[in-house]
Amino acid sequence: MWTSTSMTLPESFLLSIMGICVVMATLIVLALVVLLFSKIMESRNAAEPVSRTLPEPPGISDEVCSMILAVLCEEMHAAPEEINVTSIRELK
């Protein structure tokens, strides 16, 4: 350990290199841990195939669709021909 109150230039370079080595070694270990966990999760997911189907969204009647389009046109001060509605869904 350094016992003097100041460091020489070679000592400061040595300390900098040691610090960089510690940081790099820690990053390498962290990357290996992430790879290990991803392999474990991948093998667990491959072993248990789960089929997930999304439920069909409930349909919206034509009357409700027309009402929503009328409100949009009124708020935007636009004609119905100027608006192109691609989908209507409820925000949660």
CNS distance restraints for C-alpha pairs under 8 A (distance, minus, plus):
assign (resid   2 and name CA) (resid   7 and name CA) 7.74 0.50 0.50
assign (resid   7 and name CA) (resid  11 and name CA) 5.87 0.50 0.50
assign (resid   7 and name CA) (resid  12 and name CA) 6.12 0.50 0.50
assign (resid   8 and name CA) (resid  12 and name CA) 6.30 0.50 0.50
assign (resid   9 and name CA) (resid  13 and name CA) 6.30 0.50 0.50
assign (resid  10 and name CA) (resid  14 and name CA) 6.13 0.50 0.50
assign (resid  11 and name CA) (resid  15 and name CA) 6.16 0.50 0.50
assign (resid  12 and name CA) (resid  16 and name CA) 6.12 0.50 0.50
assign (resid  13 and name CA) (resid  17 and name CA) 6.13 0.50 0.50
assign (resid  14 and name CA) (resid  18 and name CA) 6.13 0.50 0.50
assign (resid  15 and name CA) (resid  19 and name CA) 6.19 0.50 0.50
assign (resid  16 and name CA) (resid  20 and name CA) 6.22 0.50 0.50
assign (resid  17 and name CA) (resid  21 and name CA) 6.09 0.50 0.50
assign (resid  18 and name CA) (resid  22 and name CA) 6.24 0.50 0.50
assign (resid  19 and name CA) (resid  23 and name CA) 6.29 0.50 0.50
assign (resid  20 and name CA) (resid  24 and name CA) 6.08 0.50 0.50
assign (resid  21 and name CA) (resid  25 and name CA) 5.96 0.50 0.50
assign (resid  22 and name CA) (resid  26 and name CA) 6.14 0.50 0.50
assign (resid  23 and name CA) (resid  27 and name CA) 6.22 0.50 0.50
assign (resid  24 and name CA) (resid  28 and name CA) 6.13 0.50 0.50
assign (resid  25 and name CA) (resid  29 and name CA) 6.20 0.50 0.50
assign (resid  26 and name CA) (resid  30 and name CA) 6.11 0.50 0.50
assign (resid  27 and name CA) (resid  31 and name CA) 6.10 0.50 0.50
assign (resid  28 and name CA) (resid  32 and name CA) 6.22 0.50 0.50
assign (resid  29 and name CA) (resid  33 and name CA) 6.19 0.50 0.50
assign (resid  30 and name CA) (resid  34 and name CA) 6.24 0.50 0.50
assign (resid  31 and name CA) (resid  35 and name CA) 6.21 0.50 0.50
assign (resid  32 and name CA) (resid  36 and name CA) 6.07 0.50 0.50
assign (resid  33 and name CA) (resid  37 and name CA) 6.16 0.50 0.50
assign (resid  34 and name CA) (resid  38 and name CA) 6.11 0.50 0.50
assign (resid  35 and name CA) (resid  39 and name CA) 6.19 0.50 0.50
assign (resid  36 and name CA) (resid  40 and name CA) 6.25 0.50 0.50
assign (resid  37 and name CA) (resid  41 and name CA) 6.11 0.50 0.50
assign (resid  38 and name CA) (resid  42 and name CA) 5.92 0.50 0.50
assign (resid  39 and name CA) (resid  43 and name CA) 6.10 0.50 0.50
assign (resid  40 and name CA) (resid  44 and name CA) 6.16 0.50 0.50
assign (resid  41 and name CA) (resid  45 and name CA) 6.09 0.50 0.50
assign (resid  42 and name CA) (resid  46 and name CA) 6.12 0.50 0.50
assign (resid  43 and name CA) (resid  47 and name CA) 6.10 0.50 0.50
assign (resid  44 and name CA) (resid  48 and name CA) 6.54 0.50 0.50
assign (resid  45 and name CA) (resid  49 and name CA) 6.50 0.50 0.50
assign (resid  60 and name CA) (resid  64 and name CA) 6.48 0.50 0.50
assign (resid  60 and name CA) (resid  65 and name CA) 6.61 0.50 0.50
assign (resid  61 and name CA) (resid  65 and name CA) 6.29 0.50 0.50
assign (resid  62 and name CA) (resid  66 and name CA) 6.04 0.50 0.50
assign (resid  63 and name CA) (resid  67 and name CA) 6.17 0.50 0.50
assign (resid  64 and name CA) (resid  68 and name CA) 6.17 0.50 0.50
assign (resid  65 and name CA) (resid  69 and name CA) 6.23 0.50 0.50
assign (resid  66 and name CA) (resid  70 and name CA) 6.13 0.50 0.50
assign (resid  67 and name CA) (resid  71 and name CA) 6.26 0.50 0.50
assign (resid  68 and name CA) (resid  72 and name CA) 6.21 0.50 0.50
assign (resid  69 and name CA) (resid  73 and name CA) 6.14 0.50 0.50
assign (resid  69 and name CA) (resid  80 and name CA) 7.28 0.50 0.50
assign (resid  70 and name CA) (resid  74 and name CA) 6.15 0.50 0.50
assign (resid  70 and name CA) (resid  80 and name CA) 7.55 0.50 0.50
assign (resid  71 and name CA) (resid  75 and name CA) 6.14 0.50 0.50
assign (resid  72 and name CA) (resid  76 and name CA) 6.01 0.50 0.50
assign (resid  73 and name CA) (resid  77 and name CA) 5.65 0.50 0.50
assign (resid  73 and name CA) (resid  78 and name CA) 5.03 0.50 0.50
assign (resid  73 and name CA) (resid  79 and name CA) 6.05 0.50 0.50
assign (resid  73 and name CA) (resid  80 and name CA) 6.08 0.50 0.50
assign (resid  73 and name CA) (resid  83 and name CA) 7.60 0.50 0.50
assign (resid  74 and name CA) (resid  78 and name CA) 6.84 0.50 0.50
assign (resid  78 and name CA) (resid  82 and name CA) 6.42 0.50 0.50
assign (resid  78 and name CA) (resid  83 and name CA) 7.46 0.50 0.50
assign (resid  79 and name CA) (resid  83 and name CA) 7.16 0.50 0.50
